Amino acid sequence: MIKGLILGILLAILLFGGGVYYYFSSGHAPVATSAAPIPLERTLVRVGLHAYLDKLPHPAPQVPADEPNLIAGAKVYKEQCATCHGLPNEPKTAVAQGMYPAPPQLFQGKGVTDDDAWESYWKVENGIRMSGMPAFKERLTEAQIWQVAVLVKNADKITDPVKKELAAGASTPMEMAMPASKPAPSKKKTP
């Protein structure tokens, strides 16, 4: 009786695993960002992320949340984060509209101000799988990552100088990468 039960459980696990493998390997799983999510996809990713983060140490920010650090964080944020996570009083970019899962707009509504700064630091430093969030560990210094983390932690209470820095020259990396185009020369014939 026990052998039959164990055999039945093993068979069920193998069938389930084989079914999941077939679902993905046969091309039935949605892979486009515009496709509907797989059942439980959001829940499983959220639960996995939070369970992982709960196991990590929770260091205090390595920079104070003072105006110079918030302004420095705003400069980095504009260059590296704004395309996906937005700027105050600006609409979502085309990049952010096309992503799945949708990146949180950190200056519109709740954002991540309820997260501890260490959590935002970890996300910026390491990125998040299956979300489009890249790791910046190799691109930004530790101080820059902390400055961005304290900026987004305090996004709901930033001062006017920080708002000015975020608004100053607010352009996306694509706009920064492509110089302003000059009008085409006219094709007037000279007499």
Phi and psi restraints in degrees (value plus and minus 20) as a CYANA .aco file:
   2 ILE   PHI     -83.9   -43.9
   2 ILE   PSI     -60.9   -20.9
   3 LYS   PHI     -81.9   -41.9
   3 LYS   PSI     -60.7   -20.7
   4 GLY   PHI     -83.9   -43.9
   4 GLY   PSI     -60.9   -20.9
   5 LEU   PHI     -84.0   -44.0
   5 LEU   PSI     -66.8   -26.8
   6 ILE   PHI     -83.1   -43.1
   6 ILE   PSI     -63.3   -23.3
   7 LEU   PHI     -82.3   -42.3
   7 LEU   PSI     -60.8   -20.8
   8 GLY   PHI     -83.3   -43.3
   8 GLY   PSI     -63.0   -23.0
   9 ILE   PHI     -84.3   -44.3
   9 ILE   PSI     -65.5   -25.5
  10 LEU   PHI     -81.7   -41.7
  10 LEU   PSI     -61.7   -21.7
  11 LEU   PHI     -83.6   -43.6
  11 LEU   PSI     -61.9   -21.9
  12 ALA   PHI     -83.2   -43.2
  12 ALA   PSI     -62.5   -22.5
  13 ILE   PHI     -83.2   -43.2
  13 ILE   PSI     -64.7   -24.7
  14 LEU   PHI     -83.4   -43.4
  14 LEU   PSI     -62.6   -22.6
  15 LEU   PHI     -84.7   -44.7
  15 LEU   PSI     -62.8   -22.8
  16 PHE   PHI     -83.1   -43.1
  16 PHE   PSI     -68.7   -28.7
  17 GLY   PHI     -79.9   -39.9
  17 GLY   PSI     -62.2   -22.2
  18 GLY   PHI     -84.9   -44.9
  18 GLY   PSI     -58.7   -18.7
  19 GLY   PHI     -84.6   -44.6
  19 GLY   PSI     -62.3   -22.3
  20 VAL   PHI     -84.2   -44.2
  20 VAL   PSI     -65.0   -25.0
  21 TYR   PHI     -79.9   -39.9
  21 TYR   PSI     -65.3   -25.3
  22 TYR   PHI     -81.5   -41.5
  22 TYR   PSI     -62.7   -22.7
  23 TYR   PHI     -75.6   -35.6
  23 TYR   PSI     -66.1   -26.1
  24 PHE   PHI     -98.6   -58.6
  24 PHE   PSI     -64.5   -24.5
  25 SER   PHI     -92.7   -52.7
  25 SER   PSI     -40.1    -0.1
  26 SER   PHI    -111.4   -71.4
  26 SER   PSI     -18.2    21.8
  27 GLY   PHI      64.2   104.2
  27 GLY   PSI      -2.7    37.3
  28 HIS   PHI    -104.5   -64.5
  28 HIS   PSI     -42.2    -2.2
  29 ALA   PHI     -92.8   -52.8
  29 ALA   PSI     116.1   156.1
  30 PRO   PHI     -90.4   -50.4
  30 PRO   PSI     107.5   147.5
  31 VAL   PHI    -138.3   -98.3
  31 VAL   PSI     -30.8     9.2
  32 ALA   PHI     -97.6   -57.6
  32 ALA   PSI     125.1   165.1
  33 THR   PHI     -85.6   -45.6
  33 THR   PSI     -42.3    -2.3
  34 SER   PHI    -106.3   -66.3
  34 SER   PSI     -26.8    13.2
  35 ALA   PHI     -97.2   -57.2
  35 ALA   PSI     136.0   176.0
  36 ALA   PHI     -84.5   -44.5
  36 ALA   PSI     126.9   166.9
  37 PRO   PHI     -87.9   -47.9
  37 PRO   PSI     134.0   174.0
  38 ILE   PHI     -87.4   -47.4
  38 ILE   PSI     125.1   165.1
  39 PRO   PHI     -72.0   -32.0
  39 PRO   PSI     113.7   153.7
  40 LEU   PHI      48.5    88.5
  40 LEU   PSI     -14.8    25.2
  41 GLU   PHI     -77.5   -37.5
  41 GLU   PSI     -73.3   -33.3
  42 ARG   PHI     -80.2   -40.2
  42 ARG   PSI     -64.9   -24.9
  43 THR   PHI     -83.3   -43.3
  43 THR   PSI     -67.4   -27.4
  44 LEU   PHI     -84.1   -44.1
  44 LEU   PSI     -61.7   -21.7
  45 VAL   PHI     -86.6   -46.6
  45 VAL   PSI     -64.7   -24.7
  46 ARG   PHI     -82.3   -42.3
  46 ARG   PSI     -66.2   -26.2
  47 VAL   PHI     -82.6   -42.6
  47 VAL   PSI     -64.4   -24.4
  48 GLY   PHI     -82.1   -42.1
  48 GLY   PSI     -63.4   -23.4
  49 LEU   PHI     -83.9   -43.9
  49 LEU   PSI     -68.1   -28.1
  50 HIS   PHI     -86.8   -46.8
  50 HIS   PSI     -57.3   -17.3
  51 ALA   PHI     -84.2   -44.2
  51 ALA   PSI     -59.8   -19.8
  52 TYR   PHI     -86.2   -46.2
  52 TYR   PSI     -66.9   -26.9
  53 LEU   PHI     -84.0   -44.0
  53 LEU   PSI     -53.9   -13.9
  54 ASP   PHI     -82.9   -42.9
  54 ASP   PSI     -46.8    -6.8
  55 LYS   PHI    -100.4   -60.4
  55 LYS   PSI     -34.6     5.4
  56 LEU   PHI    -102.9   -62.9
  56 LEU   PSI     137.4   177.4
  57 PRO   PHI     -86.2   -46.2
  57 PRO   PSI     134.0   174.0
  58 HIS   PHI    -135.0   -95.0
  58 HIS   PSI      56.1    96.1
  59 PRO   PHI     -89.8   -49.8
  59 PRO   PSI     133.0   173.0
  60 ALA   PHI     -94.7   -54.7
  60 ALA   PSI     132.2   172.2
  61 PRO   PHI     -75.7   -35.7
  61 PRO   PSI     120.8   160.8
  62 GLN   PHI    -109.3   -69.3
  62 GLN   PSI     -19.9    20.1
  63 VAL   PHI    -153.2  -113.2
  63 VAL   PSI     124.1   164.1
  64 PRO   PHI     -92.5   -52.5
  64 PRO   PSI     135.0   175.0
  65 ALA   PHI    -106.4   -66.4
  65 ALA   PSI      32.7    72.7
  66 ASP   PHI    -115.4   -75.4
  66 ASP   PSI     150.3   190.3
  67 GLU   PHI     -79.3   -39.3
  67 GLU   PSI     -62.7   -22.7
  68 PRO   PHI     -80.0   -40.0
  68 PRO   PSI     -60.7   -20.7
  69 ASN   PHI     -91.1   -51.1
  69 ASN   PSI     -56.4   -16.4
  70 LEU   PHI     -86.9   -46.9
  70 LEU   PSI     -57.9   -17.9
  71 ILE   PHI     -88.0   -48.0
  71 ILE   PSI     -63.3   -23.3
  72 ALA   PHI     -82.2   -42.2
  72 ALA   PSI     -61.3   -21.3
  73 GLY   PHI     -82.9   -42.9
  73 GLY   PSI     -56.6   -16.6
  74 ALA   PHI     -84.3   -44.3
  74 ALA   PSI     -58.2   -18.2
  75 LYS   PHI     -83.8   -43.8
  75 LYS   PSI     -66.2   -26.2
  76 VAL   PHI     -85.5   -45.5
  76 VAL   PSI     -63.7   -23.7
  77 TYR   PHI     -77.7   -37.7
  77 TYR   PSI     -66.1   -26.1
  78 LYS   PHI     -78.1   -38.1
  78 LYS   PSI     -62.8   -22.8
  79 GLU   PHI     -95.4   -55.4
  79 GLU   PSI     -56.8   -16.8
  80 GLN   PHI    -130.5   -90.5
  80 GLN   PSI     -44.0    -4.0
  81 CYS   PHI    -138.3   -98.3
  81 CYS   PSI     -48.3    -8.3
  82 ALA   PHI     -82.1   -42.1
  82 ALA   PSI     -51.4   -11.4
  83 THR   PHI     -77.4   -37.4
  83 THR   PSI     -60.1   -20.1
  84 CYS   PHI    -114.4   -74.4
  84 CYS   PSI     -61.1   -21.1
  85 HIS   PHI    -119.8   -79.8
  85 HIS   PSI     -20.3    19.7
  86 GLY   PHI      58.0    98.0
  86 GLY   PSI     150.6   190.6
  87 LEU   PHI    -144.4  -104.4
  87 LEU   PSI     140.3   180.3
  88 PRO   PHI     -78.9   -38.9
  88 PRO   PSI     115.6   155.6
  89 ASN   PHI      40.0    80.0
  89 ASN   PSI       5.3    45.3
  90 GLU   PHI    -138.1   -98.1
  90 GLU   PSI     126.3   166.3
  91 PRO   PHI     -92.2   -52.2
  91 PRO   PSI     143.3   183.3
  92 LYS   PHI     -80.8   -40.8
  92 LYS   PSI     120.4   160.4
  93 THR   PHI     -95.4   -55.4
  93 THR   PSI     145.1   185.1
  94 ALA   PHI     -81.8   -41.8
  94 ALA   PSI     -54.8   -14.8
  95 VAL   PHI     -82.2   -42.2
  95 VAL   PSI     -69.2   -29.2
  96 ALA   PHI     -83.9   -43.9
  96 ALA   PSI     -56.3   -16.3
  97 GLN   PHI     -87.4   -47.4
  97 GLN   PSI     -46.1    -6.1
  98 GLY   PHI    -114.2   -74.2
  98 GLY   PSI     -17.3    22.7
  99 MET   PHI    -114.0   -74.0
  99 MET   PSI     126.9   166.9
 100 TYR   PHI    -156.6  -116.6
 100 TYR   PSI     108.0   148.0
 101 PRO   PHI     -89.5   -49.5
 101 PRO   PSI     135.0   175.0
 102 ALA   PHI     -83.3   -43.3
 102 ALA   PSI     110.9   150.9
 103 PRO   PHI     -90.2   -50.2
 103 PRO   PSI     120.3   160.3
 104 PRO   PHI     -84.8   -44.8
 104 PRO   PSI     119.0   159.0
 105 GLN   PHI    -106.9   -66.9
 105 GLN   PSI      83.0   123.0
 106 LEU   PHI     -92.5   -52.5
 106 LEU   PSI     -33.2     6.8
 107 PHE   PHI    -134.4   -94.4
 107 PHE   PSI      -6.6    33.4
 108 GLN   PHI    -143.5  -103.5
 108 GLN   PSI      88.6   128.6
 109 GLY   PHI      60.9   100.9
 109 GLY   PSI    -163.0  -123.0
 110 LYS   PHI     -91.2   -51.2
 110 LYS   PSI     -64.2   -24.2
 111 GLY   PHI      39.9    79.9
 111 GLY   PSI    -153.3  -113.3
 112 VAL   PHI    -140.5  -100.5
 112 VAL   PSI       1.8    41.8
 113 THR   PHI     -84.8   -44.8
 113 THR   PSI     -39.4     0.6
 114 ASP   PHI    -106.9   -66.9
 114 ASP   PSI     -29.4    10.6
 115 ASP   PHI    -102.6   -62.6
 115 ASP   PSI     130.3   170.3
 116 ASP   PHI     -90.3   -50.3
 116 ASP   PSI     132.7   172.7
 117 ALA   PHI     -80.4   -40.4
 117 ALA   PSI     -56.2   -16.2
 118 TRP   PHI     -81.0   -41.0
 118 TRP   PSI     -55.2   -15.2
 119 GLU   PHI     -87.1   -47.1
 119 GLU   PSI     -64.1   -24.1
 120 SER   PHI     -84.4   -44.4
 120 SER   PSI     -59.1   -19.1
 121 TYR   PHI     -77.5   -37.5
 121 TYR   PSI     -69.2   -29.2
 122 TRP   PHI     -80.7   -40.7
 122 TRP   PSI     -61.9   -21.9
 123 LYS   PHI     -85.9   -45.9
 123 LYS   PSI     -60.6   -20.6
 124 VAL   PHI     -88.5   -48.5
 124 VAL   PSI     -63.2   -23.2
 125 GLU   PHI     -86.4   -46.4
 125 GLU   PSI     -64.4   -24.4
 126 ASN   PHI    -124.4   -84.4
 126 ASN   PSI     -36.8     3.2
 127 GLY   PHI      54.0    94.0
 127 GLY   PSI     155.5   195.5
 128 ILE   PHI    -154.4  -114.4
 128 ILE   PSI     100.8   140.8
 129 ARG   PHI     -77.9   -37.9
 129 ARG   PSI     130.4   170.4
 130 MET   PHI      37.6    77.6
 130 MET   PSI       7.7    47.7
 131 SER   PHI    -152.5  -112.5
 131 SER   PSI     -34.7     5.3
 132 GLY   PHI      69.1   109.1
 132 GLY   PSI     -25.5    14.5
 133 MET   PHI    -100.4   -60.4
 133 MET   PSI      91.3   131.3
 134 PRO   PHI     -99.7   -59.7
 134 PRO   PSI     143.7   183.7
 135 ALA   PHI    -108.6   -68.6
 135 ALA   PSI     116.2   156.2
 136 PHE   PHI    -129.2   -89.2
 136 PHE   PSI      -9.1    30.9
 137 LYS   PHI     -73.6   -33.6
 137 LYS   PSI     -59.7   -19.7
 138 GLU   PHI    -110.3   -70.3
 138 GLU   PSI     -26.0    14.0
 139 ARG   PHI    -130.5   -90.5
 139 ARG   PSI     -46.4    -6.4
 140 LEU   PHI    -142.5  -102.5
 140 LEU   PSI     134.1   174.1
 141 THR   PHI     -97.1   -57.1
 141 THR   PSI     145.0   185.0
 142 GLU   PHI     -79.0   -39.0
 142 GLU   PSI     -62.6   -22.6
 143 ALA   PHI     -82.3   -42.3
 143 ALA   PSI     -63.2   -23.2
 144 GLN   PHI     -81.8   -41.8
 144 GLN   PSI     -61.0   -21.0
 145 ILE   PHI     -85.2   -45.2
 145 ILE   PSI     -61.9   -21.9
 146 TRP   PHI     -84.0   -44.0
 146 TRP   PSI     -59.3   -19.3
 147 GLN   PHI     -81.5   -41.5
 147 GLN   PSI     -62.3   -22.3
 148 VAL   PHI     -85.8   -45.8
 148 VAL   PSI     -61.4   -21.4
 149 ALA   PHI     -82.3   -42.3
 149 ALA   PSI     -63.4   -23.4
 150 VAL   PHI     -92.0   -52.0
 150 VAL   PSI     -49.3    -9.3
 151 LEU   PHI     -83.2   -43.2
 151 LEU   PSI     -71.9   -31.9
 152 VAL   PHI     -91.0   -51.0
 152 VAL   PSI     -48.5    -8.5
 153 LYS   PHI     -82.9   -42.9
 153 LYS   PSI     -55.4   -15.4
 154 ASN   PHI    -125.8   -85.8
 154 ASN   PSI       2.0    42.0
 155 ALA   PHI     -78.9   -38.9
 155 ALA   PSI     -47.6    -7.6
 156 ASP   PHI    -104.3   -64.3
 156 ASP   PSI     -23.4    16.6
 157 LYS   PHI    -158.2  -118.2
 157 LYS   PSI      13.8    53.8
 158 ILE   PHI     -95.7   -55.7
 158 ILE   PSI     131.4   171.4
 159 THR   PHI    -104.2   -64.2
 159 THR   PSI     148.9   188.9
 160 ASP   PHI     -79.5   -39.5
 160 ASP   PSI     -62.3   -22.3
 161 PRO   PHI     -79.6   -39.6
 161 PRO   PSI     -56.4   -16.4
 162 VAL   PHI     -89.7   -49.7
 162 VAL   PSI     -61.0   -21.0
 163 LYS   PHI     -80.6   -40.6
 163 LYS   PSI     -60.9   -20.9
 164 LYS   PHI     -82.0   -42.0
 164 LYS   PSI     -62.1   -22.1
 165 GLU   PHI     -83.5   -43.5
 165 GLU   PSI     -61.4   -21.4
 166 LEU   PHI     -85.1   -45.1
 166 LEU   PSI     -55.7   -15.7
 167 ALA   PHI    -102.5   -62.5
 167 ALA   PSI     -44.6    -4.6
 168 ALA   PHI     -85.7   -45.7
 168 ALA   PSI     100.0   140.0
 169 GLY   PHI      37.7    77.7
 169 GLY   PSI      13.9    53.9
 170 ALA   PHI     -82.7   -42.7
 170 ALA   PSI      85.9   125.9
 171 SER   PHI    -161.7  -121.7
 171 SER   PSI     132.5   172.5
 172 THR   PHI    -101.0   -61.0
 172 THR   PSI     140.2   180.2
 173 PRO   PHI     -76.0   -36.0
 173 PRO   PSI     -53.8   -13.8
 174 MET   PHI     -84.2   -44.2
 174 MET   PSI     -62.4   -22.4
 175 GLU   PHI     -86.8   -46.8
 175 GLU   PSI     -55.8   -15.8
 176 MET   PHI     -90.3   -50.3
 176 MET   PSI     -52.3   -12.3
 177 ALA   PHI     -98.3   -58.3
 177 ALA   PSI     -45.0    -5.0
 178 MET   PHI    -130.7   -90.7
 178 MET   PSI      96.1   136.1
 179 PRO   PHI     -83.5   -43.5
 179 PRO   PSI     133.6   173.6
 180 ALA   PHI     -77.6   -37.6
 180 ALA   PSI     113.8   153.8
 181 SER   PHI     -98.6   -58.6
 181 SER   PSI     125.3   165.3
 182 LYS   PHI    -113.3   -73.3
 182 LYS   PSI     126.6   166.6
 183 PRO   PHI     -82.2   -42.2
 183 PRO   PSI     128.3   168.3
 184 ALA   PHI     -85.7   -45.7
 184 ALA   PSI     122.5   162.5
 185 PRO   PHI     -84.3   -44.3
 185 PRO   PSI     125.4   165.4
 186 SER   PHI     -92.6   -52.6
 186 SER   PSI     133.3   173.3
 187 LYS   PHI    -126.6   -86.6
 187 LYS   PSI      16.9    56.9
 188 LYS   PHI     -92.5   -52.5
 188 LYS   PSI     118.0   158.0
 189 LYS   PHI    -108.7   -68.7
 189 LYS   PSI     116.7   156.7
 190 THR   PHI    -112.1   -72.1
 190 THR   PSI     117.4   157.4
